[in-house]
Amino acid sequence: MLENLGRSARILLLGGTSEIGLAILAALALPADSRVLLAGRDEARLVAAGKELPFAVSTVAFDALELDTHKAIVDQIFAEGPVDLVIAAIGILTPQEEIDRDPILGGRMIDVNFTSHVTTLVEAAAKMRAQRHGTIVVLSSIAAIRPRKANFVYGAAKAGLDAFAGGLADAMAGTGVRVLLVRPGFVRSEPGSAIVYSRAGGRRCRGGARRQWVGGLDPAQPQCARGGPSPRATAAVAPDAQVAPGALVLRRIVCRVGDRMRV
């Protein structure tokens, strides 16, 4: 993972109370003196989340809807030192029926789930390019591939995020900055709590390895063997419609993040 940096790692989680984001941090094999920055709105929840992590944690005031503040926040974070990993886990899930009644809610969800990634990650990528290394993990959704009538505005925002991440990966090619796009299926987490949970079997992935789709975010579950690295943004879960209902494999993401953080 990051042990070969020769110094402590510095990691930024945008959406600092995200259950998936926090689970990724907890599972990464980081140097003991690594520092984690949790960026979000609710200071109390950020502090509580930080106490559960085995690293030094600080909090950053960040509101996804305050778009004009994002560049300054990112600039300040990088001014305090290099950032090795940015995990973009900003997101909300507004029920489609509420959006049908008040379309403004749909616009706000798009600003959170898509626009805020543009206003933060373009600047973060530029800073990483200047430092000549870094990894950006973008948490999208399988809904980007198969938006349905029950969540088509959410799916549209995630489809835009997919396109953005792919373009960002191309723009960073050859700079030392890597982009990892993750499309989870249904996950046992707060945003997905109202969604019916289901399971699917394993499926072959690149290099003959096998993806395991298991219930929840259980680190004890088998992990997928690593395939070869890719210079482009990579989906950590299959976009295949037959597999879309499967749950996210935490260890699959962790091994992919590890691949992209080697220097």
N, C-alpha and C positions, 0 to 999 in steps of 0.2 A: 504494500500500500504506500504509505508516505514515510516509512522508516528510512528510506534511502535519500531523503532530502538533505540529511546532514544537519537539520535544525528542526525546531518545533513547527508543526503545521498550523496554518491559520485558515479557518473555515467560516464561511458566511452562509447561514440558512435564512433565506428570504421566505417569510411565512413561518416565523419562529415557533409557532405552536402546532405546526402540522404534524400529525401523528406519523405519517410516512417519513417525513423529513427527519424527525427525531429518532425514529427507528433506524434509519440509515446511519445516522451519526453514532448511535449506540453500538452498531454492529461493525463499524469500521475499525481496522487495526491501526490506530494512530499512535505516534509517539506520546509518551506519558505527559509531556509538558505542552501538548497542543492546546491551542486556544480556539474557542468556538464563539461566534457572534450570532445571537438570535435576534432577528429583526421582525418587529411586529407592533401591533397597537396596544395590546393589553400587557402592561408592565408586570402585573402580578402573575399572570399566567406564564409569561416568559421566564420570570424568576423561578417559579415552581418547576417548569420544564427543565431549566438549567440545573437544578439540584439533582435531577435524575441522571445526568450525564457524568461520565468519569473524567471530565476535562475541566479546565478553567473556562468559565462561561461569563460573557458580558452581554448586555442587552443594547439594542439600538431601536430608537423610536422610528417607526416606519408605518405609514398608512398607504395602502395600495391605491386608494382613490385620490391622494394628493400628488398628482402626477408631476407637478412643477417642482416638487421637493426632491425627487428621486436622484437626479444627477448630483446634487450637492451631498446627499447622504452617501452615495457610492464614492464620490471623490474623497470625502472625509475618511471613510473606512480604509481606502487604499493609501491615503496620505500617512496613516498610522503604521503602515507596513504592508508587505506583500500578502496577497490572498491566494492560497493554493487551490481552494475548491469553493465554488458557489453552487449551492443547491437552491433552485427556484421552485418553491413549493407553495406559492401564493395561489389561493383559490377559494371560491365559494360555489355552492350548488343551490341556486334558487329554483324552487319547483316551477315547472312549466306553467301550471295552472295559475300561479301568482303572476307570472310574466304576461299571460294572456289577459289578465285583468288590468295590469299596470305595466306597459312595455318599458317604462323608464327603469324598472328593476332589471330587465334584460340588458339594457344599456350599461347599467352599473356592473352587472356580472361580467360583461365583456371587457369593461375597463379593468376589473380585478384580474380576470383569468387570462387576458391577452395583452391589453395595452400596457399594464404595469410591468409586464415582462420586457416589453420593448424599451420602456423608459429607464429600466434598471440594467438590463443585460447588454444593451448596446454600449453603455458606458463601462460596465464591468469588463466586457470583452476588450475594449480599447485599453483599459488599464492592464489587463493581463498580457495583451500583446506587447505593451511597453516593457513589462517585466520579463517577457519571453517565456512564460510558462503559465499553466493554470488549467483547471478543468471546470466546465460549467455543466451541471446536471439540470435538465429541464423536465419537470414532471407534467406530462400531458395526460391523455386518457384514451382508452380504446374508443370512446365516443367520438373522437376525431375521425375515425375510420368509418364507424357505423352510427351516425346520429339517428335518433328515432323520434317519433312524434312526442314521446314523453320527455325528451330532453334536447330538442333540436337546437335551441339557442345555446345551451351549454356545449353541445357538440360543435357548433359553428365556431365558438370561441376557441375550443381546443384544436380544431382544424387549422385556424389561423396561427395558433401557437406552434403546431407541427411545422407549418410552412416557414415560419420565422426561424425556428431552431435549425431546420435544414439549411436555410440560407446563411444563417450565422456560422454554421459549421463550414460551409464552403468559403465564406469570407475569411475564416481563421486558418484555412489550410496553409501549412508551411510556416506558421508563426509560433508554434509551440503551445498554442491554446487548443484544447480539445472540447468538443461538445457531445454530450450523451443525452439523447432523447429517450424518455421512458414513457410507455403507454400502458399503465396498469388496467386490468380488468376490474371487476367488482372487488372491493376491498372492505374488510371489517374496520371501518374508521368512522369518525364523526360525520364527514360529508356524505358517506355512503350508507349511513345507518338506516335510511328509509328504503333502500334498494334491496330487493330480494337477492340473497346470496346463493351462489351455486358453485359447483366444482366441475373441472374437466380433467381429463387424463393428460399424461405427458405427451410431448410432441417433439420430434427431432428438430434440432436447431443447428446452426452453422458448425461445421467441423465434426459432425456426427455426435455432438453432445446432446443431452436431453434436458428439456425444460420440465421441471416438476411444478404442477399447479396444485397448491395445497391450501388448506383452510387458514386464513388469518396470516399474521406476521410472526410465524413461529421460527426462531433462529435454529431450533433443533431439527427442522426439516432438512431433507437432502438438498444440496446445492447443485447447480448445473456446472459441469466442467467448462472451463473457459475456452472459447474459440479464439481464432486469430484476431488481432486488433484491426479496427477499421478507421480510416482517416475521416470518415463522414459521421454525421449524427446517426446513431444506431438505436433502433427500438429494442428495448430490453424484454419486451413481451411480443408475441406474435400478433401481427395485425389481422391474421386469419379469422374470418367470421366464425369458423367452427370452434375457435378457442377463446373467443372474446369473453365469455362469461367466467373464465378462470380467474382465480385470485392471484394477486401479485406475489411473486417470490422475492422476499427480501434479500436472500443470499444471492440471487441472480443479479440484482442491482448492485450489491456490494462488490461482487467479483468483477462486474463491468466497470464500476467506478475505479476499482483497483487497477485494472488494465490501463485506464486512461490517465492515471495519476503517476505512472512510472516515468522517471526521468533519466 
